[in-house]
Amino acid sequence: MTRTNGASGGGGQQQQASAAGKLPRKRFYRARAHSNPLSDSHFPVPVSPDEVDLSQHYPRYFPADKGGGEEPPPPRIRFADVGCGFGGLLVGLSPLFPDTLMIGMELRDKVTEYVKERILALRASNPGQYDNISVVRTNSMKYIPNYFRKAQLTKMFFLFPDPHFKEKNHRRRVISTQLLDEYAYVMEVGGIIYTITDVEELGEWMRSCLEKHPLFEAVPDEEIKADPVVKLLSTATEESQKVARNGGQTFHAIFRRISLQEE
């Protein structure tokens, strides 16, 4: 992960506050609402999933002193929140799945820094909790296979992604037939993709892409209603709360990774 300074010299103060258990203030970490995922960004990228240093993300699960004797196989990240924003979904998911490692993937540097400081503050003020969540600054549209092995993930989240309204910019959308090939690669059979948006046209686009892909099928409505994760899609994030305040409508598409005989 990279570290950046907050605006107006507030970053250092916020990092000290996070270490003391005080949540960071978003005004020090504001950034543009959207970034161009096709542009070149300058941040470290692991060559392969084996190069991801999980001890930097989850020190409780990967202690420096491992002790003697035979060690059990290390846990793997199982949930990925793509374009995690300010980390609301991760914070909501953590207590629901306390033994599941999950990571947020965010392109904007200041927003990534905010999430990191938020997690550190939550860990400091709630000992033994929130140790299973982390964040990395990266471009998920380019580097998903650099972070996850084949069939590693059980859940992927795409909450209120940039709609890229202009047709010429549809190639920037985070859900597409080509990108679903990569998501299918890193998801285990039975894993679930969750998408939600307040833009009807984008909602139809994401659903259409998933319906057309041979490795995904729609999750039945009765399963969706029973899934505790689904409620968080429309309540946990800053974007979802804004839509709710404005009385907006949301559109979700929730699909399961399936297998083919030739795989």
C-alpha positions as CSV (number, residue, x, y, z in Angstrom):
1,M,0.0,0.0,0.0
2,T,1.1,3.6,-0.6
3,R,0.9,6.4,1.9
4,T,-0.2,9.9,1.0
5,N,-0.5,13.0,3.0
6,G,-3.9,14.5,3.7
7,A,-4.9,17.9,2.4
8,S,-4.0,21.0,4.3
9,G,-1.3,19.2,6.2
10,G,-3.9,17.1,8.1
11,G,-2.7,13.7,7.1
12,G,-0.1,13.4,9.9
13,Q,-2.6,14.5,12.5
14,Q,-5.2,12.1,11.2
15,Q,-2.7,9.1,11.3
16,Q,-1.9,9.9,15.0
17,A,-5.7,10.1,15.7
18,S,-6.3,6.7,14.0
19,A,-3.6,5.1,16.1
20,A,-5.4,6.5,19.2
21,G,-8.7,5.0,18.0
22,K,-10.2,8.2,16.7
23,L,-11.8,7.9,13.2
24,P,-10.2,10.0,10.5
25,R,-12.2,13.0,9.1
26,K,-13.1,12.7,5.4
27,R,-12.5,16.4,4.7
28,F,-8.7,15.6,4.9
29,Y,-9.1,12.9,2.3
30,R,-11.5,14.2,-0.3
31,A,-10.7,13.4,-3.9
32,R,-12.4,13.5,-7.3
33,A,-15.5,11.3,-7.4
34,H,-14.2,9.3,-10.3
35,S,-10.9,8.4,-11.9
36,N,-10.0,7.2,-15.4
37,P,-9.3,3.4,-14.9
38,L,-7.5,3.3,-18.3
39,S,-4.9,5.9,-17.5
40,D,-1.5,5.0,-16.2
41,S,-1.1,5.2,-12.4
42,H,2.1,5.0,-10.4
43,F,1.9,2.6,-7.5
44,P,3.5,-0.7,-6.8
45,V,1.9,-3.8,-8.3
46,P,2.7,-7.4,-7.2
47,V,4.0,-9.6,-10.0
48,S,1.8,-12.4,-8.8
49,P,-0.5,-13.2,-5.9
50,D,2.5,-14.9,-4.1
51,E,4.1,-11.5,-3.9
52,V,1.3,-9.9,-2.0
53,D,2.6,-9.2,1.6
54,L,-0.5,-10.1,3.6
55,S,1.3,-9.5,6.9
56,Q,1.1,-5.8,6.1
57,H,-2.6,-6.0,5.7
58,Y,-3.6,-8.6,8.4
59,P,-0.9,-8.6,11.1
60,R,-3.1,-10.6,13.5
61,Y,-3.3,-13.5,11.0
62,F,0.3,-13.2,9.8
63,P,2.5,-12.4,12.9
64,A,6.1,-11.7,12.5
65,D,7.0,-14.4,15.1
66,K,5.3,-17.6,13.9
67,G,6.8,-19.7,16.7
68,G,8.0,-23.3,16.2
69,G,6.3,-26.4,15.0
70,E,4.2,-27.1,12.0
71,E,2.1,-24.2,11.0
72,P,-1.4,-24.5,9.5
73,P,-1.9,-23.2,5.9
74,P,-2.3,-19.4,6.0
75,P,-5.7,-18.0,5.2
76,R,-6.4,-16.3,1.9
77,I,-8.4,-13.3,1.0
78,R,-11.9,-14.4,0.1
79,F,-13.9,-11.2,-0.4
80,A,-13.0,-8.3,-2.7
81,D,-14.8,-4.9,-2.7
82,V,-13.8,-3.4,-6.1
83,G,-13.9,0.4,-5.9
84,C,-14.4,0.3,-2.2
85,G,-14.8,4.1,-1.8
86,F,-14.6,5.1,1.9
87,G,-14.8,1.5,3.1
88,G,-18.4,1.4,4.5
89,L,-19.1,-2.1,3.1
90,L,-15.9,-3.6,4.5
91,V,-16.7,-2.2,8.0
92,G,-20.2,-3.6,7.7
93,L,-19.1,-7.0,6.5
94,S,-16.3,-7.5,9.0
95,P,-18.4,-8.4,12.1
96,L,-20.7,-10.6,9.9
97,F,-17.7,-12.7,8.7
98,P,-15.1,-12.2,11.5
99,D,-12.9,-15.1,10.3
100,T,-12.9,-14.1,6.6
101,L,-10.2,-12.0,5.1
102,M,-11.5,-9.3,2.8
103,I,-9.9,-6.4,1.0
104,G,-11.0,-3.2,-0.6
105,M,-9.5,-2.1,-4.0
106,E,-9.5,1.6,-4.6
107,L,-7.8,3.6,-7.3
108,R,-7.8,7.1,-5.7
109,D,-4.9,7.6,-3.4
110,K,-6.5,9.9,-0.8
111,V,-9.5,7.7,-0.5
112,T,-7.3,4.6,0.0
113,E,-5.4,6.4,2.7
114,Y,-8.7,7.3,4.5
115,V,-9.8,3.7,4.5
116,K,-6.5,2.5,5.9
117,E,-6.6,5.1,8.7
118,R,-10.3,4.2,9.4
119,I,-9.4,0.5,9.8
120,L,-6.5,1.3,12.1
121,A,-8.8,3.5,14.2
122,L,-11.4,0.8,14.4
123,R,-8.8,-1.8,15.4
124,A,-7.4,0.5,18.1
125,S,-10.8,1.3,19.6
126,N,-12.2,-2.3,19.2
127,P,-9.4,-4.7,20.2
128,G,-9.8,-8.1,18.5
129,Q,-12.2,-6.7,15.8
130,Y,-11.7,-5.4,12.2
131,D,-8.4,-7.3,11.9
132,N,-9.8,-9.2,8.9
133,I,-10.3,-6.1,6.6
134,S,-7.8,-4.1,4.7
135,V,-7.4,-1.9,1.6
136,V,-5.0,-1.6,-1.3
137,R,-4.5,1.2,-3.8
138,T,-4.7,-0.5,-7.2
139,N,-6.4,-0.6,-10.6
140,S,-8.6,-3.6,-10.4
141,M,-9.5,-3.4,-14.1
142,K,-5.9,-4.1,-14.9
143,Y,-4.4,-6.1,-12.0
144,I,-7.0,-8.4,-10.6
145,P,-4.9,-11.6,-11.5
146,N,-1.9,-10.0,-9.8
147,Y,-3.7,-10.2,-6.4
148,F,-5.8,-13.3,-6.5
149,R,-5.2,-17.0,-7.5
150,K,-7.6,-19.0,-9.6
151,A,-10.8,-19.8,-7.7
152,Q,-9.7,-17.8,-4.6
153,L,-12.6,-15.5,-4.0
154,T,-16.1,-16.3,-2.8
155,K,-17.6,-12.9,-3.0
156,M,-16.9,-9.8,-5.2
157,F,-18.7,-6.5,-4.8
158,F,-19.2,-3.7,-7.3
159,L,-21.2,-1.0,-5.5
160,F,-22.3,2.2,-7.3
161,P,-19.5,2.1,-9.9
162,D,-18.9,5.0,-12.2
163,P,-21.6,4.8,-15.0
164,H,-19.4,6.4,-17.7
165,F,-22.5,7.6,-19.5
166,K,-20.9,8.4,-22.8
167,E,-20.9,5.5,-25.2
168,K,-17.2,6.0,-26.1
169,N,-16.4,5.6,-22.4
170,H,-18.3,2.3,-21.9
171,R,-15.0,0.5,-22.2
172,R,-14.1,2.1,-18.8
173,R,-17.0,0.3,-17.1
174,V,-15.9,-2.1,-14.4
175,I,-18.4,-4.7,-15.5
176,S,-18.0,-5.9,-19.1
177,T,-17.9,-9.3,-20.9
178,Q,-14.1,-9.2,-21.1
179,L,-13.6,-8.3,-17.4
180,L,-16.1,-10.9,-16.3
181,D,-13.7,-13.5,-17.8
182,E,-11.1,-12.3,-15.3
183,Y,-13.6,-12.2,-12.4
184,A,-14.7,-15.7,-13.2
185,Y,-11.1,-16.9,-13.1
186,V,-10.4,-15.6,-9.6
187,M,-13.8,-16.8,-8.2
188,E,-14.5,-20.2,-7.0
189,V,-17.5,-22.1,-8.3
190,G,-20.5,-21.0,-6.2
191,G,-19.0,-17.6,-5.5
192,I,-21.2,-14.6,-5.8
193,I,-20.9,-11.2,-7.6
194,Y,-22.9,-8.4,-6.1
195,T,-23.6,-5.3,-8.1
196,I,-25.8,-2.2,-7.3
197,T,-26.3,1.2,-8.9
198,D,-28.8,4.0,-8.9
199,V,-28.4,4.5,-12.6
200,E,-31.0,2.3,-14.4
201,E,-29.2,2.1,-17.7
202,L,-26.0,1.0,-15.9
203,G,-28.0,-1.5,-13.9
204,E,-29.4,-3.0,-17.1
205,W,-25.9,-3.0,-18.6
206,M,-24.4,-5.0,-15.7
207,R,-27.3,-7.4,-15.6
208,S,-27.1,-8.0,-19.4
209,C,-23.3,-8.6,-19.3
210,L,-23.8,-11.2,-16.5
211,E,-26.7,-12.9,-18.2
212,K,-24.8,-13.3,-21.4
213,H,-21.7,-14.7,-19.7
214,P,-21.6,-18.5,-19.7
215,L,-19.9,-18.7,-16.3
216,F,-22.5,-16.8,-14.3
217,E,-26.2,-17.4,-13.5
218,A,-28.7,-15.2,-11.6
219,V,-29.2,-15.9,-7.9
220,P,-32.9,-16.8,-7.2
221,D,-34.9,-14.1,-5.5
222,E,-35.6,-16.2,-2.4
223,E,-31.8,-16.6,-1.9
224,I,-31.3,-12.9,-2.3
225,K,-33.9,-12.1,0.3
226,A,-32.2,-14.5,2.8
227,D,-28.7,-13.2,2.2
228,P,-27.6,-11.0,5.1
229,V,-25.1,-9.3,2.8
230,V,-27.7,-7.8,0.4
231,K,-29.1,-5.3,3.0
232,L,-25.6,-3.8,3.3
233,L,-25.5,-3.1,-0.5
234,S,-28.1,-0.3,0.0
235,T,-27.1,0.9,3.5
236,A,-23.4,0.6,4.3
237,T,-21.7,2.9,1.8
238,E,-21.6,6.7,1.5
239,E,-23.1,6.4,-2.0
240,S,-26.0,4.2,-0.9
241,Q,-26.8,6.5,2.0
242,K,-26.9,9.5,-0.3
243,V,-29.3,7.7,-2.7
244,A,-31.5,6.8,0.3
245,R,-31.5,10.4,1.6
246,N,-32.6,11.6,-1.9
247,G,-35.3,9.0,-2.2
248,G,-33.5,7.4,-5.2
249,Q,-34.1,4.0,-6.7
250,T,-31.5,1.3,-6.9
251,F,-30.9,-1.6,-9.3
252,H,-29.0,-4.7,-8.3
253,A,-27.8,-7.7,-10.2
254,I,-26.5,-10.7,-8.1
255,F,-25.0,-13.6,-9.9
256,R,-23.3,-16.9,-9.0
257,R,-20.2,-18.3,-10.5
258,I,-21.0,-21.7,-12.2
259,S,-18.9,-24.3,-13.9
260,L,-18.8,-25.7,-17.4
261,Q,-17.8,-29.2,-18.4
262,E,-14.8,-28.0,-20.4
263,E,-13.3,-26.1,-17.5
